[in-house]
Amino acid sequence: MTQRIAFQGEPGAYGHQACKEARPHHDPLPCATFDAAIEAVRKGEAELGMIAVENSIYGRVGDVHHLLPESGLHIVDECFIRVHVNLLGMPGARLPDIRTALGHVVILPQCSAFLRENTIHTRVSSDNARAAREVARGDDPTLGALASELAADIYGLDVVARHIEDHARNTTRFLIMARDPDFKRRGKHGMMTSFIFRVRNIPAALYKAMGGFATNGVNMTKLESYMVGGDFHATQFYAEIEGHPDDRNVQLAMEELDYFTDHIKLMGVYPAAPRRHERA
């Protein structure tokens, strides 16, 4: 039986593209929200979840880091998907015909220069693939959608203008989540370890906690903070490091971290994506 992978969005969304590229042998399962995608994995409706966490232009995807720690799922892989923004229109539509473009609030700033040059107004849609579906269901040749070529294929639209994003390296990073962790060493580009922690309420706790990674030669590739429980004094950190928990230098760094924290939770151990080396 074919396994399924859940993603946020409608068929044709960039999450759908990520599923096809990173897990081509899984059947994509569209979900209305990230929370719904996570719940589908928790309930066994899908074996994996494809969760967008950050875009190289827009920054981190809002609310995702609040969902991950409470999801009960584990990070088992990552992938970087090149985001090509396309202007889609009704069959036969030409660029001068398009006066308004529908797109998600995240995608609109990613092609603002093109839209400005062509005097195209924008309208926010809850999902880029939904924008394509709305254009396909209407009969307005002046209406376009900002979406993937996959969405054009699914909804029978023409690509009026291809690759209109402002930045040539526009990329979204996705985490692949599963119900069970996978601690095996795998992949050709080393391992990554992700975890969350809260520091103890003592002077310079964060500075001292981070010192263990520097002194043990562990490269920390990400450190993000966010409030928890609506309390300005309760700050949680999400971190990613290069290495496997069984590496001796990682063990020493995590032991030091433990001394200065009152909560540590391992989120996942997974192979570093090849794209990390391409971007270096």
C-alpha positions as CSV (number, residue, x, y, z in Angstrom):
1,M,0.0,0.0,0.0
2,T,1.3,3.4,-0.9
3,Q,2.2,5.6,2.0
4,R,1.0,9.2,2.3
5,I,2.7,12.5,3.2
6,A,0.6,15.4,4.5
7,F,1.2,19.0,3.6
8,Q,-0.4,22.4,4.2
9,G,-2.4,23.8,1.3
10,E,-4.4,22.7,-1.7
11,P,-3.2,20.5,-4.6
12,G,-0.6,22.5,-6.5
13,A,0.8,24.3,-3.4
14,Y,4.5,24.6,-2.9
15,G,4.2,22.1,-0.1
16,H,2.7,19.7,-2.7
17,Q,5.7,20.4,-5.0
18,A,8.0,19.6,-2.0
19,C,6.3,16.3,-1.5
20,K,6.7,15.3,-5.1
21,E,10.4,16.3,-5.2
22,A,11.4,14.9,-1.8
23,R,9.1,11.9,-1.4
24,P,7.9,11.0,-4.9
25,H,6.7,7.5,-3.9
26,H,4.3,8.9,-1.2
27,D,0.8,10.0,-2.1
28,P,0.5,13.7,-1.1
29,L,-2.3,14.5,1.3
30,P,-3.5,18.2,1.2
31,C,-4.5,19.7,4.6
32,A,-6.0,23.1,5.3
33,T,-3.5,24.1,8.0
34,F,-0.1,23.0,9.4
35,D,-1.9,21.9,12.5
36,A,-4.2,19.7,10.4
37,A,-1.1,18.2,8.6
38,I,0.5,17.4,11.9
39,E,-2.7,15.9,13.2
40,A,-3.0,13.7,10.1
41,V,0.4,12.2,10.9
42,R,-0.5,11.8,14.6
43,K,-3.7,9.9,13.8
44,G,-2.0,7.7,11.2
45,E,-3.8,9.1,8.2
46,A,-0.3,9.9,6.8
47,E,3.1,8.4,7.6
48,L,4.9,11.7,7.1
49,G,4.3,15.4,7.3
50,M,5.9,18.1,5.0
51,I,6.1,21.2,7.1
52,A,7.5,24.6,5.8
53,V,9.6,26.3,8.4
54,E,11.4,29.2,6.6
55,N,11.9,31.0,3.3
56,S,15.2,32.6,2.3
57,I,13.4,35.9,1.5
58,Y,10.4,36.0,3.8
59,G,12.0,34.5,6.9
60,R,10.5,31.9,9.2
61,V,7.0,30.7,8.7
62,G,4.8,32.1,11.5
63,D,3.5,29.8,14.3
64,V,5.3,26.7,13.0
65,H,7.8,26.8,15.8
66,H,5.0,26.9,18.4
67,L,3.4,23.8,16.8
68,L,6.5,21.6,16.5
69,P,7.3,21.2,20.2
70,E,3.8,20.1,21.1
71,S,3.2,18.0,17.9
72,G,4.5,14.7,19.4
73,L,6.3,14.2,16.0
74,H,10.0,13.9,15.2
75,I,12.1,15.5,12.5
76,V,13.4,12.8,10.3
77,D,14.6,14.8,7.2
78,E,14.8,18.2,5.7
79,C,14.6,19.5,2.1
80,F,15.1,22.8,0.3
81,I,12.7,23.6,-2.5
82,R,13.4,26.3,-5.1
83,V,10.3,28.5,-5.2
84,H,9.6,29.7,-8.7
85,V,6.7,32.2,-8.7
86,N,4.6,32.2,-11.9
87,L,1.7,34.4,-13.0
88,L,-1.1,32.1,-14.1
89,G,-4.1,33.1,-16.1
90,M,-7.1,31.7,-18.0
91,P,-6.3,29.8,-21.2
92,G,-5.3,32.3,-23.8
93,A,-4.7,35.2,-21.4
94,R,-1.7,37.4,-22.1
95,L,0.3,39.6,-19.7
96,P,-1.3,42.9,-20.7
97,D,-4.7,41.3,-19.9
98,I,-3.9,40.7,-16.2
99,R,-4.9,43.5,-13.9
100,T,-5.2,41.8,-10.6
101,A,-3.2,38.8,-9.2
102,L,-4.3,36.6,-6.3
103,G,-1.6,35.2,-4.0
104,H,-0.8,34.3,-0.4
105,V,0.5,37.1,1.8
106,V,3.9,35.5,1.9
107,I,4.3,35.3,-1.9
108,L,3.2,38.8,-2.8
109,P,6.4,40.5,-1.6
110,Q,8.5,37.9,-3.4
111,C,7.5,39.3,-6.8
112,S,6.7,42.9,-6.0
113,A,9.0,44.3,-8.6
114,F,7.4,42.4,-11.4
115,L,3.9,43.3,-10.3
116,R,4.8,47.0,-9.9
117,E,6.4,47.1,-13.4
118,N,3.3,45.7,-15.0
119,T,0.8,47.7,-12.9
120,I,-0.8,44.6,-11.5
121,H,-2.8,45.0,-8.4
122,T,-2.8,42.3,-5.7
123,R,-5.4,40.5,-3.7
124,V,-4.6,38.2,-0.8
125,S,-5.6,34.6,-0.9
126,S,-5.3,32.0,1.9
127,D,-3.3,29.7,-0.4
128,N,-1.5,30.0,-3.7
129,A,-3.0,26.9,-5.1
130,R,-6.4,28.1,-4.0
131,A,-5.8,31.3,-5.9
132,A,-5.1,29.2,-9.0
133,R,-8.3,27.2,-8.4
134,E,-10.3,30.4,-8.0
135,V,-9.0,31.8,-11.3
136,A,-9.7,28.5,-13.1
137,R,-13.3,28.4,-11.8
138,G,-14.0,32.0,-12.9
139,D,-14.3,33.5,-16.4
140,D,-12.3,36.7,-15.8
141,P,-9.3,37.1,-18.2
142,T,-8.0,40.1,-16.1
143,L,-7.6,37.9,-13.0
144,G,-4.3,36.0,-12.4
145,A,-2.8,33.8,-9.7
146,L,0.7,33.7,-8.3
147,A,1.5,30.0,-8.0
148,S,3.6,27.1,-9.1
149,E,3.7,25.5,-12.6
150,L,2.3,22.4,-10.9
151,A,-0.8,24.4,-10.0
152,A,-1.1,25.5,-13.6
153,D,-1.1,21.8,-14.7
154,I,-3.6,20.8,-12.1
155,Y,-6.1,23.6,-12.8
156,G,-5.7,23.9,-16.5
157,L,-4.3,27.5,-16.5
158,D,-1.7,29.1,-18.8
159,V,1.6,30.3,-17.5
160,V,1.4,34.0,-18.5
161,A,4.8,34.9,-17.0
162,R,7.3,32.4,-15.7
163,H,9.8,32.8,-12.8
164,I,8.8,36.3,-11.8
165,E,10.3,36.2,-8.3
166,D,12.5,39.2,-7.4
167,H,15.4,37.0,-6.0
168,A,17.0,34.3,-8.1
169,R,17.7,32.1,-5.0
170,N,14.2,32.2,-3.5
171,T,14.1,28.9,-1.5
172,T,11.8,27.4,1.1
173,R,13.1,24.9,3.7
174,F,10.8,22.1,4.8
175,L,11.1,19.6,7.7
176,I,9.8,16.1,7.2
177,M,8.1,14.8,10.4
178,A,7.2,11.3,11.5
179,R,5.6,9.7,14.5
180,D,8.8,7.8,15.4
181,P,12.3,9.1,15.6
182,D,15.1,7.8,13.4
183,F,18.5,8.0,15.0
184,K,20.4,6.1,12.3
185,R,23.3,7.8,10.7
186,R,22.4,8.3,7.0
187,G,22.9,10.5,4.1
188,K,26.1,11.7,2.4
189,H,26.5,15.2,4.0
190,G,26.6,14.6,7.7
191,M,23.9,14.7,10.4
192,M,21.8,17.4,11.9
193,T,20.3,17.5,15.4
194,S,17.4,19.8,16.4
195,F,16.2,20.5,19.9
196,I,14.3,23.0,22.0
197,F,15.4,24.3,25.5
198,R,14.7,26.9,28.1
199,V,17.5,28.4,30.2
200,R,17.5,28.7,33.9
201,N,16.8,32.1,35.5
202,I,20.4,32.9,36.4
203,P,22.7,35.7,35.1
204,A,24.3,35.0,31.7
205,A,22.6,31.5,31.5
206,L,22.2,31.7,27.7
207,Y,25.8,32.9,27.1
208,K,27.2,30.1,29.3
209,A,24.9,27.5,27.7
210,M,26.1,28.4,24.2
211,G,29.7,28.4,25.3
212,G,29.7,24.6,25.4
213,F,29.1,24.3,21.7
214,A,31.9,26.7,20.9
215,T,34.5,25.1,23.1
216,N,33.6,21.6,21.8
217,G,33.7,22.6,18.2
218,V,30.0,22.0,17.5
219,N,28.6,24.3,14.7
220,M,25.2,25.7,15.6
221,T,23.4,26.6,12.4
222,K,20.2,28.0,14.0
223,L,19.1,29.6,17.2
224,E,15.7,31.2,17.5
225,S,13.7,32.4,20.5
226,Y,10.0,32.8,21.0
227,M,7.7,33.4,23.9
228,V,5.7,30.6,25.4
229,G,2.5,30.7,27.4
230,G,2.0,34.4,26.8
231,D,4.7,35.2,29.4
232,F,7.4,37.7,28.4
233,H,9.7,36.0,31.0
234,A,9.2,32.5,29.5
235,T,11.4,32.3,26.5
236,Q,12.0,29.0,24.6
237,F,14.8,28.5,22.1
238,Y,14.9,26.3,19.0
239,A,18.3,25.2,17.9
240,E,19.9,23.2,15.2
241,I,23.5,21.9,15.3
242,E,25.7,19.9,12.9
243,G,26.4,16.4,14.3
244,H,24.8,13.4,15.8
245,P,23.9,13.0,19.5
246,D,26.4,10.1,19.8
247,D,29.3,12.3,18.6
248,R,31.5,12.9,21.6
249,N,31.8,16.6,21.1
250,V,28.0,16.9,20.8
251,Q,27.6,14.9,24.0
252,L,29.9,17.2,25.9
253,A,28.2,20.3,24.5
254,M,24.7,19.0,25.4
255,E,26.0,18.2,29.0
256,E,27.0,21.8,29.4
257,L,23.7,22.9,28.0
258,D,21.8,20.7,30.4
259,Y,23.6,22.4,33.4
260,F,22.2,25.8,32.5
261,T,18.7,24.8,31.4
262,D,15.6,23.6,33.1
263,H,14.0,22.0,29.9
264,I,15.6,20.3,26.9
265,K,13.6,18.3,24.3
266,L,15.2,16.6,21.3
267,M,13.1,17.3,18.2
268,G,14.9,15.2,15.6
269,V,18.1,13.7,14.2
270,Y,18.3,13.7,10.4
271,P,20.7,13.9,7.4
272,A,21.8,17.3,6.3
273,A,20.3,18.2,2.9
274,P,22.8,18.5,0.0
275,R,21.5,22.1,-0.4
276,R,23.3,23.1,2.8
277,H,26.6,22.6,1.0
278,E,25.5,24.2,-2.2
279,R,24.5,27.4,-0.3
280,A,27.8,27.6,1.7
